[in-house]
């Protein structure tokens, strides 16, 4: 074989190899599996149990138990490597009733070398009812489950970034306080956005409403007591699909199928248009909805244990909670 042809053949072979290698790496399947492997049912159970334990005493806003929960969430953010904002992870404010509250907020940049001026907010409220008439309301499902889902997602996405994955959006992870005080925590965060005082700790630029492409709220995702059908307990409800772009409205079903999760999915609240409208406005996504930011709520529904003393970690299904977290992880990745 003539030398010129041989050199061209070798060059084409190398080019083809490099292309196939890059294509294989672009799938990021192994990295996703590694990120998901760090979220075990045992670990989920331990974490939910901590937030629902007597040490946190129901996590009422302004109480020592609520502060214990806030310190724990700060440690999760720090261990994940989230970047704190100007005054640290904790953003303090007063509720309308005068209680001192703390949102916990951390940033995961989509890229450090080429920072994106686009953000997705992933949040969950960590406060609950606390102690009433001498009884502790643990709030395992409402909303230790959502808080643990949010911190788990923070860890998973942080691991993906550490392995070299670059995203088109940065993620702001938020643990909201004072949801039980008329959504005072999400309102306070929104106020920092609207008045320009929430600034990106990497770029130093204000994070304005126009830069936020999506808000994801997670509220009660640990129970299987309110299934969509009698035949299955592995289900998840997502409200807010109409706020998404038309091209994104089938993503949840697609990633549910393509990743072999195969959960029963509902995009309304148990088939009721009226209840869907009501429940879409009951949690921390409401202020984002009111300000025309696309927003979704992930939930497994209100149950007979909601706001009861029997809402304990033992009443939840950690296997299903883990599947729900995996599904949310894949869905959020497609939104970035």
Protein Blocks (a to p, Z undefined) as FASTA:
>chain_A
ZZklmmmmmmmmmmmmmmmmmmmmmnommmmmmmmmmmcfklmmmmmmmmmmmklnooag
hiaklmmmmmmmmmmmmmnopacdfkojbdcdddfkopacddddddddfbfklccfbdcd
ddddfbdebjaehiaceklmlomkmmmmmmmmmmmmmmmmmnopacfbdcdddddehkln
gollmmmmmmmmmnopaccfklopacdfklpmbdcddehjkbcklcfbfkbcbdcddehk
lmpcfklmmmmmmmmmmnonopacdfbeehiaklmmmmmmmmmklmmmmnopacddddeb
jafknopaklcfklpcfklmmmmmmmmmmmmmmmZZ
